[in-house]
Amino acid sequence: MTFDKWELKDFLTINHAVDYLSEKGGQSQDLMNRNRVRGADVLRLALDGRLPLVVDVPTGTEDSEGRSIEAGLWDLPIEQAAKQQIEYEWRLRDGSYSRNTDGIEGAWVERGKDRRQLEPVRVFGSSSAFGRGCILGVRKEALDALLSQETASNTVIEAEWRDVTITFLSEYNMQMKVGETTLMATSYEELGFEDRKRDRPIKAWETFRQLAEAEPTRLELPSRKQKTRLMKDGTTREAWKDETGDTERVAIENRIKEINQKLREALDRRGYMIPNKPPPIVLNKEHGCYEPTPGFRMMVSSGYRE
């Protein structure tokens, strides 16, 4: 008799979750495969609210008030110290710069109505919000639910940019809606607008935000100045004078191209197929500005500036 090793498990560590998603999703873990599942991907799913995490608490553990905690799996709300710790570990696995967690508070865990704060492990330069002996992981049923959602999302849905609405919820997050379907809120990191060396959004994200903030929704291009050139034959000719305006125009053009590409990639990953032309943001030559293609809506939420 043979056993499926996964059937014997309810709790999986982050590394085992990578193996499970790879095997069940038919994803090769060859190091040459750029799309292979990584531990950083699992943590990113949790930070984005798509995958609930749990903490396996060992026998004999006490909370921050010295009370005994029942051993076993406890739900982990992604908030406060827990979020800080997971972001730290995500950046380490992703190869990004990350501030250390020295002095971090203990993470809160929940089981039903019981809510406890773990006693953090304090080691100089590498403290942890999860108590000594506690293991971060995920329930197998949560991974199965995620795989089911991804399978459903692989169904290709035809759409056009006039069906799409983008709403900025904050300086760093936005929400996408296609028709009547609201997609999950997403961050600039998930969309690929992250400057990993400086740990901040790239300039294309700032341009994207400025466009959504504008009323009406358009981004004016710097004006170009003319000068008169005297030709050898004594005639004159009008020409554009290349000052800072031209440099800024090229920079804006490149950022718009980057925004268009990343928006298309984001929708493609969610199963939406949109024609290549027109792009979501187009150049209005008559008015010298960039604006959303007709029907495509960009805006900020009512609480955006709060």
C-alpha positions as CSV (number, residue, x, y, z in Angstrom):
1,M,0.0,0.0,0.0
2,T,1.3,3.5,-0.9
3,F,0.4,6.8,0.8
4,D,0.3,10.3,-0.6
5,K,2.6,12.0,1.8
6,W,0.5,15.1,1.6
7,E,-2.6,13.3,2.8
8,L,-0.9,12.7,6.1
9,K,-0.3,16.5,6.7
10,D,-2.6,19.3,7.8
11,F,0.1,21.8,8.5
12,L,2.9,22.7,6.1
13,T,5.9,24.9,6.8
14,I,6.7,27.7,4.2
15,N,9.2,25.4,2.5
16,H,6.9,22.5,2.4
17,A,4.1,24.8,1.0
18,V,6.5,25.6,-1.9
19,D,6.9,21.9,-2.6
20,Y,3.1,21.3,-2.4
21,L,2.2,24.2,-4.7
22,S,4.8,23.1,-7.2
23,E,3.8,19.5,-7.2
24,K,0.0,20.0,-7.3
25,G,0.3,22.9,-9.7
26,G,2.6,20.9,-12.1
27,Q,5.3,23.6,-11.7
28,S,8.9,22.6,-12.3
29,Q,11.3,23.6,-9.6
30,D,14.3,23.6,-11.9
31,L,16.5,26.5,-11.0
32,M,16.5,27.5,-14.7
33,N,12.7,28.0,-14.5
34,R,12.2,31.7,-13.8
35,N,8.5,31.0,-12.9
36,R,9.2,28.4,-10.3
37,V,7.4,28.8,-6.9
38,R,9.6,30.2,-4.1
39,G,9.2,30.8,-0.4
40,A,9.1,34.5,-1.1
41,D,6.0,33.9,-3.3
42,V,4.2,32.1,-0.5
43,L,4.9,35.0,1.9
44,R,3.9,37.6,-0.7
45,L,0.5,35.8,-1.1
46,A,0.0,36.1,2.7
47,L,1.0,39.8,2.7
48,D,-1.5,40.4,-0.1
49,G,-4.3,38.7,1.8
50,R,-4.6,35.8,-0.5
51,L,-3.3,33.1,1.8
52,P,-3.9,32.8,5.6
53,L,-1.0,31.7,7.7
54,V,-0.8,29.9,11.0
55,V,1.7,29.4,13.8
56,D,2.4,26.0,15.2
57,V,2.9,26.6,19.0
58,P,5.0,24.0,20.9
59,T,4.0,22.5,24.2
60,G,5.1,24.6,27.2
61,T,4.9,27.9,25.5
62,E,3.8,31.0,27.5
63,D,2.4,34.2,26.1
64,S,3.8,37.7,26.7
65,E,1.9,37.8,30.1
66,G,3.4,34.5,31.3
67,R,0.2,32.5,30.7
68,S,0.4,29.0,29.2
69,I,-0.7,28.7,25.6
70,E,-2.3,25.5,24.4
71,A,-0.1,23.7,21.9
72,G,-1.0,23.4,18.2
73,L,-2.0,25.6,15.3
74,W,-3.1,29.2,15.9
75,D,-4.3,31.6,13.3
76,L,-2.0,34.5,12.5
77,P,-3.6,37.9,11.7
78,I,-1.3,39.7,9.3
79,E,-1.0,42.9,11.3
80,Q,1.4,44.8,13.4
81,A,4.5,42.8,14.5
82,A,3.4,39.7,12.4
83,K,3.3,41.8,9.2
84,Q,6.6,43.4,10.0
85,Q,8.2,40.0,10.6
86,I,6.8,38.5,7.4
87,E,7.8,41.5,5.3
88,Y,11.3,41.1,6.7
89,E,11.4,37.4,5.8
90,W,9.8,38.0,2.4
91,R,12.5,40.5,1.5
92,L,15.3,38.2,2.7
93,R,14.0,35.4,0.5
94,D,13.4,37.7,-2.4
95,G,16.9,39.2,-2.3
96,S,15.7,42.7,-1.4
97,Y,17.1,45.1,1.1
98,S,15.3,44.7,4.5
99,R,15.7,46.4,7.8
100,N,16.4,44.1,10.8
101,T,13.7,43.3,13.3
102,D,15.8,44.0,16.4
103,G,13.4,45.1,19.2
104,I,10.2,43.8,17.5
105,E,7.2,43.0,19.6
106,G,5.5,39.6,19.8
107,A,3.0,38.6,17.1
108,W,-0.7,38.1,18.1
109,V,-2.3,34.7,17.4
110,E,-5.9,33.7,17.6
111,R,-7.9,30.5,18.1
112,G,-11.6,31.1,18.1
113,K,-12.3,33.9,20.6
114,D,-8.9,33.4,22.4
115,R,-6.3,36.0,21.3
116,R,-2.8,35.9,22.7
117,Q,0.5,37.8,22.1
118,L,3.5,35.6,21.7
119,E,6.7,36.4,23.6
120,P,9.2,37.5,21.0
121,V,12.7,35.9,20.7
122,R,15.2,38.7,21.3
123,V,18.6,38.1,19.7
124,F,20.8,41.1,18.9
125,G,20.2,42.1,15.3
126,S,17.8,39.3,14.4
127,S,14.8,39.2,16.8
128,S,11.7,37.4,15.9
129,A,8.0,38.2,16.5
130,F,7.2,34.5,16.8
131,G,7.9,32.8,20.1
132,R,10.8,30.4,20.7
133,G,10.1,27.0,19.0
134,C,7.0,28.4,17.1
135,I,6.9,27.5,13.4
136,L,5.3,29.7,10.7
137,G,3.3,27.8,8.1
138,V,0.0,27.3,6.4
139,R,-2.9,24.8,6.5
140,K,-3.0,22.4,3.6
141,E,-6.7,23.2,3.1
142,A,-5.8,26.9,2.5
143,L,-3.3,25.9,-0.2
144,D,-6.0,23.7,-1.8
145,A,-8.4,26.7,-1.9
146,L,-5.7,28.8,-3.4
147,L,-5.0,26.2,-6.1
148,S,-8.8,26.0,-6.9
149,Q,-8.9,29.8,-7.3
150,E,-5.9,29.9,-9.6
151,T,-7.4,27.1,-11.7
152,A,-10.6,29.0,-12.1
153,S,-8.7,32.2,-12.9
154,N,-6.8,30.4,-15.7
155,T,-10.0,30.6,-17.8
156,V,-9.3,33.3,-20.4
157,I,-11.8,36.1,-20.3
158,E,-11.9,38.6,-23.2
159,A,-12.2,42.2,-22.2
160,E,-11.4,45.7,-23.4
161,W,-9.9,48.7,-21.6
162,R,-13.3,50.4,-21.5
163,D,-14.3,47.6,-19.1
164,V,-11.5,48.4,-16.7
165,T,-11.5,50.8,-13.7
166,I,-8.5,51.5,-11.5
167,T,-8.9,53.1,-8.1
168,F,-5.9,54.2,-6.0
169,L,-6.7,53.3,-2.4
170,S,-3.5,54.9,-1.0
171,E,-0.1,56.1,-2.1
172,Y,1.1,52.5,-2.4
173,N,-2.0,50.4,-3.2
174,M,-4.7,50.3,-5.9
175,Q,-7.7,48.2,-6.8
176,M,-8.6,46.9,-10.3
177,K,-12.1,46.2,-11.5
178,V,-13.1,44.6,-14.8
179,G,-16.8,45.0,-15.6
180,E,-18.7,44.1,-12.4
181,T,-15.8,41.9,-11.1
182,T,-13.6,43.6,-8.5
183,L,-10.1,42.1,-8.4
184,M,-8.1,42.0,-5.2
185,A,-6.3,45.2,-4.1
186,T,-2.7,45.1,-5.1
187,S,0.5,46.9,-4.2
188,Y,3.1,48.6,-6.3
189,E,5.5,45.7,-5.5
190,E,3.2,43.0,-6.8
191,L,2.7,45.0,-10.0
192,G,6.4,45.2,-10.6
193,F,6.8,49.0,-9.8
194,E,9.3,48.4,-7.1
195,D,12.8,49.9,-7.0
196,R,14.4,47.2,-4.9
197,K,17.7,48.9,-4.4
198,R,16.0,52.0,-2.8
199,D,13.0,50.1,-1.3
200,R,10.5,52.4,-2.9
201,P,8.3,52.8,-6.0
202,I,9.9,53.5,-9.3
203,K,9.1,56.8,-11.1
204,A,6.6,55.1,-13.4
205,W,4.4,54.4,-10.4
206,E,4.6,58.1,-9.3
207,T,3.5,59.1,-12.9
208,F,0.7,56.5,-12.7
209,R,-0.5,58.0,-9.4
210,Q,-0.3,61.6,-10.7
211,L,-2.4,60.7,-13.7
212,A,-5.1,59.1,-11.5
213,E,-5.1,62.1,-9.1
214,A,-5.5,64.7,-12.0
215,E,-8.9,66.2,-12.8
216,P,-9.5,65.8,-15.6
217,T,-7.5,62.6,-15.9
218,R,-4.6,63.8,-18.1
219,L,-0.9,64.4,-17.9
220,E,0.2,67.5,-19.6
221,L,3.5,67.3,-21.5
222,P,6.2,70.0,-21.1
223,S,5.9,72.7,-23.8
224,R,8.5,72.8,-26.6
225,K,10.0,76.1,-27.7
226,Q,10.8,77.1,-31.3
227,K,13.8,78.9,-32.6
228,T,14.7,80.4,-36.0
229,R,17.7,79.0,-37.8
230,L,19.5,81.1,-40.5
231,M,20.4,78.9,-43.5
232,K,23.4,79.3,-45.7
233,D,21.3,80.6,-48.6
234,G,20.0,83.4,-46.4
235,T,16.6,81.8,-45.7
236,T,15.2,81.0,-42.3
237,R,13.7,77.8,-40.9
238,E,11.7,77.2,-37.8
239,A,13.1,74.4,-35.6
240,W,12.4,73.0,-32.1
241,K,14.8,74.2,-29.5
242,D,16.0,71.2,-27.4
243,E,15.9,72.3,-23.8
244,T,14.9,70.5,-20.7
245,G,11.3,70.1,-22.1
246,D,12.4,67.5,-24.6
247,T,14.3,65.5,-22.0
248,E,11.2,65.5,-19.8
249,R,8.9,64.5,-22.6
250,V,11.1,61.4,-23.4
251,A,11.2,60.4,-19.7
252,I,7.4,60.7,-19.5
253,E,6.9,58.7,-22.7
254,N,9.1,55.9,-21.3
255,R,7.2,55.8,-18.0
256,I,3.8,55.6,-19.8
257,K,5.1,52.7,-21.9
258,E,6.1,51.0,-18.7
259,I,2.8,51.6,-17.1
260,N,0.9,50.2,-20.1
261,Q,3.1,47.1,-20.1
262,K,2.7,46.3,-16.4
263,L,-1.1,46.9,-16.5
264,R,-1.5,44.5,-19.4
265,E,0.7,41.9,-17.6
266,A,-1.3,42.2,-14.4
267,L,-4.6,41.5,-16.1
268,D,-3.0,38.8,-18.2
269,R,-2.0,37.0,-15.0
270,R,-5.6,37.2,-13.8
271,G,-6.9,35.6,-17.0
272,Y,-8.1,38.7,-18.9
273,M,-7.2,39.0,-22.6
274,I,-7.2,42.5,-23.9
275,P,-6.4,43.5,-27.5
276,N,-2.9,45.0,-28.0
277,K,-4.3,48.2,-29.4
278,P,-5.1,50.7,-28.2
279,P,-3.0,50.8,-25.0
280,P,-4.6,51.8,-21.8
281,I,-2.9,55.2,-21.7
282,V,-2.6,57.1,-25.0
283,L,-1.1,60.3,-26.3
284,N,-3.5,63.0,-27.3
285,K,-1.4,64.9,-29.8
286,E,-3.9,67.7,-30.3
287,H,-3.9,68.7,-26.6
288,G,-0.3,67.6,-25.9
289,C,-1.1,65.2,-23.1
290,Y,-1.4,61.6,-22.1
291,E,-4.8,60.4,-21.0
292,P,-6.8,57.1,-20.6
293,T,-8.0,55.5,-23.8
294,P,-11.8,56.1,-24.1
295,G,-13.8,54.2,-21.5
296,F,-10.8,53.3,-19.3
297,R,-11.3,54.9,-15.9
298,M,-8.7,55.9,-13.4
299,M,-9.4,57.6,-10.1
300,V,-8.6,57.8,-6.4
301,S,-10.8,56.6,-3.5
302,S,-12.7,58.9,-1.2
303,G,-10.2,58.1,1.6
304,Y,-7.1,58.3,-0.6
305,R,-5.6,61.4,1.1
306,E,-6.7,60.6,4.6
